[in-house]
């Protein structure tokens, strides 16, 4: 019985090692630069300098068949109680957020975000340039994670626009609370962000009935 229990534990341990290796060597490198080329990853984007030594960084993107000025209004209205975040609202509801993503441009939320302001859900506005980028993150006084989330628009030669979403975080890698947060953030952020990017592409590209 003791030998059987020991064999079972070794099997569980081997499985955990295999799954961890598969995730960190195969899955994680794929999802942390989802839909991004080497050029996309190496681009300098506004806000990079705010977290110069990130512990955690992701680059995710999507090509949208539209000009930047057709995508920008959807980014301007981001926020809780505004246009939402175009992701899985039901997950946000479970987390206690009153987020209902819009499926149209909302004129009442089209005033350009102002640096130093707050987008509802507690995100500080670091930098804005119309039709080019919106940089959000934790406020200067925030104790804990140093974070920036940049949404940048890059026109392509074929007339499309590449929307790149870049997250940069610096945290104490040896702090248990921070490690636990990062462990949840890693896959959770990908699930929510890829949905946001795919939804934005659908909303911008859809053809309105004539």
MIDOSE-1310 file (N, C-alpha, C; in nm, 2 decimals, decimal comma, always signed):
residues 210
xxxx	+0,08/-0,12/+0,00/+0,00/+0,00/+0,00/+0,09/+0,13/+0,00; +0,19/+0,12/+0,08/+0,28/+0,24/+0,09/+0,35/+0,26/-0,04; +0,39/+0,15/-0,11/+0,46/+0,16/-0,23/+0,37/+0,21/-0,34; +0,24/+0,17/-0,34/+0,14/+0,22/-0,43/+0,12/+0,37/-0,42
xxxx	+0,11/+0,41/-0,29/+0,09/+0,55/-0,26/+0,21/+0,64/-0,31; +0,33/+0,59/-0,29/+0,45/+0,66/-0,33/+0,46/+0,67/-0,48; +0,42/+0,56/-0,55/+0,41/+0,56/-0,70/+0,31/+0,66/-0,75; +0,20/+0,67/-0,68/+0,09/+0,76/-0,72/+0,14/+0,91/-0,71
xxxx	+0,21/+0,94/-0,59/+0,26/+1,07/-0,57/+0,37/+1,11/-0,68; +0,45/+1,01/-0,71/+0,56/+1,04/-0,81/+0,50/+1,07/-0,95; +0,39/+0,99/-0,98/+0,32/+1,01/-1,10/+0,26/+1,15/-1,11; +0,19/+1,20/-1,00/+0,14/+1,33/-0,99/+0,24/+1,44/-1,01
xxxx	+0,36/+1,42/-0,94/+0,47/+1,51/-0,95/+0,52/+1,52/-1,09; +0,54/+1,40/-1,15/+0,59/+1,40/-1,29/+0,50/+1,47/-1,38; +0,37/+1,45/-1,36/+0,27/+1,52/-1,45/+0,27/+1,67/-1,43; +0,28/+1,71/-1,30/+0,29/+1,86/-1,27/+0,41/+1,92/-1,34
xxxx	+0,53/+1,85/-1,33/+0,65/+1,90/-1,39/+0,63/+1,91/-1,54; +0,57/+1,81/-1,60/+0,55/+1,81/-1,75/+0,46/+1,92/-1,79; +0,35/+1,94/-1,72/+0,25/+2,04/-1,75/+0,31/+2,18/-1,74; +0,39/+2,20/-1,63/+0,45/+2,33/-1,60/+0,55/+2,36/-1,71
xxxx	+0,63/+2,26/-1,75/+0,73/+2,28/-1,86/+0,66/+2,31/-1,99; +0,55/+2,24/-2,02/+0,48/+2,26/-2,14/+0,42/+2,41/-2,15; +0,37/+2,45/-2,03/+0,31/+2,58/-2,02/+0,41/+2,69/-2,04; +0,52/+2,68/-1,97/+0,63/+2,79/-1,97/+0,71/+2,79/-2,10
xxxx	+0,73/+2,67/-2,16/+0,81/+2,66/-2,28/+0,73/+2,67/-2,41; +0,61/+2,64/-2,41/+0,53/+2,64/-2,53/+0,41/+2,74/-2,53; +0,32/+2,72/-2,43/+0,20/+2,80/-2,42/+0,23/+2,95/-2,39; +0,31/+2,97/-2,29/+0,33/+3,11/-2,24/+0,40/+3,19/-2,35
xxxx	+0,51/+3,15/-2,41/+0,57/+3,23/-2,52/+0,47/+3,26/-2,63; +0,38/+3,17/-2,66/+0,28/+3,20/-2,76/+0,18/+3,30/-2,72; +0,12/+3,29/-2,60/+0,01/+3,38/-2,56/+0,06/+3,52/-2,52; +0,19/+3,53/-2,48/+0,24/+3,66/-2,43/+0,28/+3,75/-2,55
xxxx	+0,28/+3,69/-2,67/+0,30/+3,78/-2,79/+0,20/+3,73/-2,90; +0,08/+3,71/-2,86/-0,02/+3,66/-2,95/-0,05/+3,76/-3,07; -0,04/+3,71/-3,19/-0,07/+3,79/-3,31/+0,03/+3,90/-3,33; +0,15/+3,89/-3,27/+0,25/+3,99/-3,28/+0,38/+3,94/-3,35
xxxx	+0,44/+4,01/-3,44/+0,56/+3,98/-3,51/+0,68/+4,02/-3,42; +0,80/+3,98/-3,46/+0,92/+4,03/-3,39/+0,93/+4,18/-3,40; +0,88/+4,24/-3,51/+0,89/+4,39/-3,52/+0,79/+4,45/-3,43; +0,67/+4,39/-3,41/+0,57/+4,45/-3,32/+0,63/+4,45/-3,17
xxxx	+0,69/+4,34/-3,14/+0,74/+4,32/-3,00/+0,86/+4,42/-2,97; +0,94/+4,45/-3,07/+1,06/+4,53/-3,05/+1,02/+4,68/-3,07; +0,90/+4,72/-3,11/+0,86/+4,86/-3,13/+0,88/+4,93/-3,00; +0,92/+5,05/-3,00/+0,91/+5,14/-2,88/+0,77/+5,21/-2,89
xxxx	+0,70/+5,19/-2,78/+0,56/+5,24/-2,77/+0,56/+5,34/-2,65; +0,48/+5,44/-2,67/+0,47/+5,54/-2,56/+0,43/+5,47/-2,43; +0,50/+5,51/-2,32/+0,47/+5,45/-2,19/+0,58/+5,35/-2,15; +0,66/+5,30/-2,25/+0,76/+5,20/-2,21/+0,85/+5,25/-2,11
xxxx	+0,88/+5,38/-2,11/+0,98/+5,44/-2,02/+0,93/+5,44/-1,88; +0,80/+5,43/-1,86/+0,74/+5,44/-1,73/+0,77/+5,32/-1,64; +0,79/+5,20/-1,71/+0,82/+5,08/-1,64/+0,94/+5,03/-1,71; +1,06/+5,08/-1,69/+1,18/+5,05/-1,77/+1,23/+4,91/-1,75
xxxx	+1,20/+4,84/-1,63/+1,25/+4,71/-1,60/+1,14/+4,62/-1,57; +1,05/+4,58/-1,66/+0,93/+4,50/-1,63/+0,97/+4,36/-1,59; +0,90/+4,31/-1,49/+0,91/+4,17/-1,45/+0,81/+4,09/-1,54; +0,71/+4,15/-1,58/+0,60/+4,08/-1,66/+0,57/+4,17/-1,78
xxxx	+0,58/+4,12/-1,90/+0,54/+4,20/-2,02/+0,47/+4,11/-2,12; +0,37/+4,17/-2,18/+0,30/+4,10/-2,29/+0,28/+4,19/-2,41; +0,28/+4,14/-2,52/+0,25/+4,21/-2,65/+0,14/+4,13/-2,72; +0,03/+4,19/-2,75/-0,08/+4,12/-2,82/-0,13/+4,22/-2,93
xxxx	-0,17/+4,17/-3,04/-0,22/+4,26/-3,14/-0,32/+4,20/-3,23; -0,37/+4,28/-3,32/-0,47/+4,24/-3,42/-0,47/+4,34/-3,53; -0,49/+4,29/-3,65/-0,50/+4,38/-3,77/-0,64/+4,40/-3,80; -0,67/+4,53/-3,82/-0,81/+4,57/-3,84/-0,82/+4,65/-3,97
xxxx	-0,91/+4,61/-4,06/-0,93/+4,67/-4,19/-1,00/+4,80/-4,18; -0,92/+4,90/-4,13/-0,97/+5,03/-4,11/-0,86/+5,13/-4,08; -0,88/+5,26/-4,09/-0,78/+5,36/-4,06/-0,79/+5,38/-3,91; -0,68/+5,43/-3,85/-0,68/+5,46/-3,71/-0,79/+5,55/-3,66
xxxx	-0,83/+5,64/-3,74/-0,94/+5,73/-3,69/-1,08/+5,66/-3,68; -1,09/+5,54/-3,74/-1,21/+5,47/-3,72/-1,21/+5,38/-3,60; -1,09/+5,35/-3,55/-1,07/+5,26/-3,43/-1,06/+5,35/-3,31; -1,01/+5,46/-3,32/-0,98/+5,55/-3,20/-1,11/+5,58/-3,12
xxxx	-1,23/+5,61/-3,18/-1,35/+5,63/-3,09/-1,38/+5,52/-3,00; -1,35/+5,40/-3,04/-1,38/+5,28/-2,96/-1,29/+5,28/-2,84; -1,17/+5,32/-2,85/-1,07/+5,33/-2,74/-1,10/+5,44/-2,65; -1,14/+5,55/-2,70/-1,17/+5,67/-2,62/-1,28/+5,64/-2,52
xxxx	-1,37/+5,56/-2,55/-1,49/+5,54/-2,46/-1,47/+5,42/-2,37; -1,35/+5,37/-2,36/-1,32/+5,26/-2,26/-1,35/+5,30/-2,12; -1,40/+5,20/-2,04/-1,42/+5,23/-1,90/-1,55/+5,17/-1,84; -1,54/+5,15/-1,71/-1,66/+5,10/-1,64/-1,77/+5,21/-1,64
xxxx	-1,89/+5,18/-1,68/-2,00/+5,28/-1,68/-1,99/+5,36/-1,81; -1,90/+5,32/-1,90/-1,88/+5,39/-2,03/-1,90/+5,29/-2,14; -1,80/+5,27/-2,22/-1,81/+5,17/-2,33/-1,77/+5,03/-2,29; -1,72/+5,02/-2,17/-1,68/+4,89/-2,12/-1,54/+4,85/-2,18
xxxx	-1,51/+4,72/-2,19/-1,38/+4,68/-2,23/-1,39/+4,58/-2,34; -1,51/+4,55/-2,40/-1,52/+4,47/-2,52/-1,48/+4,32/-2,49; -1,48/+4,28/-2,37/-1,44/+4,14/-2,34/-1,55/+4,06/-2,29; -1,52/+3,97/-2,20/-1,63/+3,88/-2,14/-1,69/+3,96/-2,02
xxxx	-1,80/+4,03/-2,04/-1,86/+4,11/-1,94/-1,90/+4,02/-1,82; -1,94/+3,90/-1,85/-1,99/+3,82/-1,74/-1,88/+3,78/-1,64; -1,75/+3,78/-1,69/-1,64/+3,76/-1,59/-1,62/+3,88/-1,51; -1,63/+4,00/-1,58/-1,62/+4,13/-1,50/-1,73/+4,14/-1,40
xxxx	-1,85/+4,09/-1,43/-1,96/+4,10/-1,33/-1,93/+4,01/-1,21; -1,87/+3,89/-1,24/-1,83/+3,80/-1,13/-1,73/+3,87/-1,03; -1,65/+3,95/-1,09/-1,54/+4,02/-1,01/-1,60/+4,15/-0,95; -1,73/+4,18/-0,97/-1,79/+4,29/-0,90/-1,79/+4,42/-0,98
xxxx	-1,75/+4,42/-1,11/-1,74/+4,54/-1,19/-1,87/+4,56/-1,27; -1,92/+4,68/-1,28/-2,04/+4,71/-1,35/-2,00/+4,75/-1,49; -1,97/+4,65/-1,57/-1,91/+4,67/-1,70/-2,01/+4,60/-1,80; -2,06/+4,68/-1,90/-2,14/+4,64/-2,01/-2,09/+4,70/-2,13
xxxx	-2,02/+4,62/-2,21/-1,95/+4,67/-2,33/-2,05/+4,71/-2,44; -2,01/+4,83/-2,49/-2,10/+4,89/-2,60/-2,07/+4,82/-2,73; -2,18/+4,82/-2,81/-2,16/+4,77/-2,95/-2,18/+4,88/-3,05; -2,16/+5,01/-3,01/-2,17/+5,12/-3,09/-2,09/+5,24/-3,03
xxxx	-2,06/+5,34/-3,11/-1,99/+5,45/-3,06/-2,09/+5,53/-2,98; -2,04/+5,57/-2,86/-2,13/+5,65/-2,77/-2,08/+5,80/-2,76; -2,16/+5,89/-2,83/-2,12/+6,03/-2,84/-2,09/+6,09/-2,70; -2,16/+6,05/-2,60/-2,14/+6,12/-2,47/-2,00/+6,08/-2,40
xxxx	-1,93/+5,98/-2,46/-1,80/+5,95/-2,41/-1,69/+5,96/-2,51; -1,70/+6,06/-2,59/-1,60/+6,08/-2,70/-1,51/+6,20/-2,67; -1,52/+6,26/-2,55/-1,42/+6,36/-2,52/-1,28/+6,29/-2,50; -1,18/+6,35/-2,56/-1,05/+6,29/-2,54/-1,00/+6,27/-2,40
xxxx	-0,95/+6,15/-2,36/-0,90/+6,13/-2,23/-0,79/+6,23/-2,20; -0,78/+6,28/-2,08/-0,67/+6,38/-2,04/-0,57/+6,31/-1,95; -0,44/+6,32/-1,98/-0,34/+6,27/-1,89/-0,36/+6,32/-1,75; -0,34/+6,24/-1,65/-0,36/+6,27/-1,51/-0,50/+6,24/-1,46
xxxx	-0,59/+6,21/-1,56/-0,73/+6,17/-1,52/-0,74/+6,02/-1,49; -0,86/+5,98/-1,46/-0,88/+5,84/-1,43/-0,99/+5,78/-1,52; -0,97/+5,66/-1,58/-1,07/+5,59/-1,65/-1,14/+5,50/-1,55; -1,27/+5,51/-1,54/-1,34/+5,42/-1,44/-1,30/+5,28/-1,45
xxxx	-1,27/+5,23/-1,33/-1,21/+5,10/-1,30/-1,07/+5,12/-1,24; -1,04/+5,25/-1,21/-0,92/+5,29/-1,14/-0,80/+5,29/-1,22; -0,81/+5,31/-1,35/-0,68/+5,32/-1,43/-0,64/+5,46/-1,46; -0,52/+5,50/-1,42/-0,47/+5,63/-1,44/-0,43/+5,65/-1,59
xxxx	-0,46/+5,77/-1,64/-0,42/+5,80/-1,78/-0,29/+5,87/-1,78; -0,19/+5,80/-1,84/-0,05/+5,85/-1,84/-0,03/+5,93/-1,97; -0,07/+5,89/-2,08/-0,04/+5,96/-2,21/-0,15/+5,93/-2,31; -0,18/+6,03/-2,39/-0,28/+6,02/-2,50/-0,23/+6,09/-2,62
xxxx	-0,25/+6,04/-2,74/-0,23/+6,11/-2,86/-0,33/+6,06/-2,96; -0,42/+6,15/-3,00/-0,53/+6,11/-3,08/-0,49/+6,03/-3,20; -0,57/+5,92/-3,22/-0,55/+5,82/-3,33/-0,42/+5,75/-3,33; -0,34/+5,76/-3,22/-0,21/+5,69/-3,21/-0,20/+5,60/-3,09
xxxx	-0,22/+5,66/-2,97/-0,20/+5,57/-2,85/-0,27/+5,63/-2,73; -0,30/+5,53/-2,64/-0,36/+5,56/-2,51/-0,29/+5,47/-2,41; -0,22/+5,54/-2,31/-0,14/+5,47/-2,22/-0,21/+5,48/-2,08; -0,25/+5,37/-2,02/-0,31/+5,37/-1,89/-0,22/+5,29/-1,79
xxxx	-0,26/+5,29/-1,67/-0,18/+5,22/-1,57/-0,21/+5,25/-1,43; -0,12/+5,21/-1,34/-0,14/+5,25/-1,20/-0,09/+5,39/-1,18; -0,16/+5,47/-1,08/-0,12/+5,60/-1,06/+0,02/+5,61/-1,00; +0,08/+5,73/-1,00/+0,22/+5,75/-0,95/+0,23/+5,71/-0,80
xxxx	+0,12/+5,73/-0,73/+0,13/+5,71/-0,58/+0,10/+5,56/-0,54; +0,07/+5,48/-0,64/+0,03/+5,34/-0,62/+0,15/+5,26/-0,56; +0,12/+5,20/-0,44/+0,23/+5,11/-0,38/+0,20/+4,97/-0,42; +0,30/+4,91/-0,48/+0,29/+4,77/-0,52/+0,34/+4,75/-0,66
xxxx	+0,25/+4,71/-0,75/+0,28/+4,69/-0,89/+0,30/+4,83/-0,96; +0,40/+4,84/-1,04/+0,42/+4,95/-1,13/+0,37/+4,90/-1,27; +0,26/+4,96/-1,32/+0,20/+4,90/-1,44/+0,17/+5,00/-1,55; +0,19/+4,97/-1,67/+0,14/+5,05/-1,78/+0,07/+4,95/-1,88
xxxx	-0,04/+5,00/-1,94/-0,11/+4,93/-2,04/-0,13/+5,02/-2,16; -0,06/+5,00/-2,27/-0,06/+5,08/-2,38/-0,14/+5,02/-2,50; -0,23/+5,10/-2,55/-0,30/+5,06/-2,67/-0,26/+5,15/-2,79; -0,19/+5,10/-2,88/-0,12/+5,18/-2,99/-0,17/+5,13/-3,13
xxxx	-0,19/+5,23/-3,21/-0,24/+5,21/-3,35/-0,13/+5,24/-3,45; -0,10/+5,14/-3,54/+0,00/+5,16/-3,64/-0,05/+5,13/-3,78; -0,06/+5,23/-3,86/-0,11/+5,21/-4,00/-0,02/+5,12/-4,08; -0,08/+5,03/-4,16/-0,01/+4,94/-4,24/-0,01/+4,98/-4,39
xxxx	+0,08/+4,93/-4,47/+0,08/+4,97/-4,61/-0,04/+4,93/-4,69; -0,11/+4,82/-4,64/-0,22/+4,77/-4,71/-0,35/+4,84/-4,68; -0,34/+4,95/-4,60/-0,46/+5,03/-4,56/-0,52/+4,98/-4,43; -0,47/+4,87/-4,37/-0,52/+4,83/-4,24/-0,45/+4,90/-4,13
xxxx	-0,49/+4,87/-4,01/-0,42/+4,92/-3,89/-0,39/+4,81/-3,79; -0,27/+4,81/-3,74/-0,23/+4,71/-3,64/-0,25/+4,77/-3,50; -0,34/+4,71/-3,43/-0,36/+4,75/-3,29/-0,28/+4,66/-3,20; -0,19/+4,72/-3,12/-0,10/+4,65/-3,03/-0,14/+4,69/-2,89
xxxx	-0,16/+4,59/-2,81/-0,19/+4,61/-2,67/-0,06/+4,55/-2,59; +0,00/+4,64/-2,52/+0,12/+4,61/-2,45/+0,11/+4,63/-2,30; +0,13/+4,53/-2,22/+0,13/+4,54/-2,07/+0,27/+4,53/-2,02; +0,31/+4,62/-1,93/+0,44/+4,61/-1,86/+0,41/+4,63/-1,71
xxxx	+0,47/+4,53/-1,64/+0,45/+4,54/-1,49/+0,58/+4,51/-1,43; +0,61/+4,58/-1,32/+0,72/+4,55/-1,24/+0,67/+4,52/-1,10; +0,71/+4,41/-1,04/+0,66/+4,37/-0,91/+0,78/+4,29/-0,84; +0,77/+4,28/-0,71/+0,87/+4,21/-0,64/+0,84/+4,06/-0,66
xxxx	+0,93/+3,99/-0,74/+0,90/+3,86/-0,78/+0,91/+3,76/-0,66; +0,96/+3,80/-0,54/+0,97/+3,71/-0,43/+0,86/+3,74/-0,33; +0,77/+3,83/-0,36/+0,66/+3,86/-0,27/+0,55/+3,76/-0,30; +0,51/+3,68/-0,20/+0,41/+3,58/-0,22/+0,28/+3,64/-0,27
xxxx	+0,22/+3,75/-0,21/+0,10/+3,80/-0,27/+0,11/+3,84/-0,41; +0,23/+3,90/-0,45/+0,25/+3,94/-0,59/+0,26/+3,82/-0,68; +0,33/+3,72/-0,63/+0,34/+3,60/-0,71/+0,21/+3,53/-0,74; +0,12/+3,53/-0,64/-0,01/+3,48/-0,65/-0,09/+3,56/-0,75
xxxx	-0,08/+3,69/-0,74/-0,15/+3,78/-0,84/-0,10/+3,75/-0,98; +0,03/+3,74/-1,00/+0,09/+3,72/-1,13/+0,04/+3,59/-1,18; +0,03/+3,48/-1,10/-0,01/+3,35/-1,14/-0,15/+3,35/-1,20; -0,24/+3,44/-1,14/-0,37/+3,45/-1,19/-0,37/+3,54/-1,31
xxxx	-0,30/+3,65/-1,31/-0,29/+3,75/-1,42/-0,24/+3,68/-1,55; -0,15/+3,60/-1,54/-0,08/+3,54/-1,66/-0,18/+3,48/-1,76; -0,26/+3,38/-1,72/-0,36/+3,33/-1,82/-0,48/+3,41/-1,82; -0,52/+3,47/-1,71/-0,65/+3,55/-1,71/-0,64/+3,67/-1,80
xxxx	-0,53/+3,74/-1,80/-0,52/+3,85/-1,88/-0,53/+3,82/-2,03; -0,47/+3,70/-2,07/-0,48/+3,66/-2,21/-0,62/+3,63/-2,25; -0,69/+3,56/-2,16/-0,83/+3,53/-2,19/-0,91/+3,65/-2,22; -0,90/+3,75/-2,14/-0,98/+3,88/-2,15/-0,93/+3,96/-2,26
xxxx	-0,80/+3,97/-2,28/-0,74/+4,06/-2,38/-0,76/+4,02/-2,52; -0,75/+3,89/-2,55/-0,77/+3,84/-2,69/-0,91/+3,86/-2,73; -1,00/+3,84/-2,63/-1,15/+3,86/-2,66/-1,17/+4,01/-2,69; -1,11/+4,10/-2,62/-1,12/+4,25/-2,64/-1,07/+4,28/-2,78
xxxx	-0,96/+4,23/-2,82/-0,90/+4,26/-2,95/-0,99/+4,21/-3,06; -1,03/+4,08/-3,05/-1,12/+4,02/-3,15/-1,25/+4,10/-3,16; -1,31/+4,14/-3,05/-1,43/+4,21/-3,05/-1,42/+4,35/-3,12; -1,31/+4,42/-3,09/-1,29/+4,55/-3,15/-1,28/+4,53/-3,30
xxxx	-1,21/+4,43/-3,35/-1,20/+4,40/-3,49/-1,33/+4,39/-3,55; -1,42/+4,30/-3,49/-1,55/+4,28/-3,54/-1,63/+4,41/-3,54; -1,63/+4,48/-3,43/-1,71/+4,61/-3,43/-1,67/+4,71/-3,53; -1,54/+4,73/-3,55/-1,49/+4,83/-3,64/-1,52/+4,79/-3,79
xxxx	-1,50/+4,66/-3,81/-1,51/+4,61/-3,95/-1,65/+4,58/-4,00; -1,74/+4,57/-3,91/-1,88/+4,53/-3,95/-1,94/+4,63/-4,04; -2,03/+4,59/-4,13/-2,10/+4,67/-4,22/-2,23/+4,71/-4,17; -2,26/+4,83/-4,15/-2,39/+4,88/-4,11/-2,49/+4,85/-4,22
xx	-2,62/+4,81/-4,18/-2,72/+4,80/-4,28/-2,75/+4,93/-4,35; -2,77/+4,92/-4,48/-2,79/+5,04/-4,56/-2,94/+5,08/-4,56
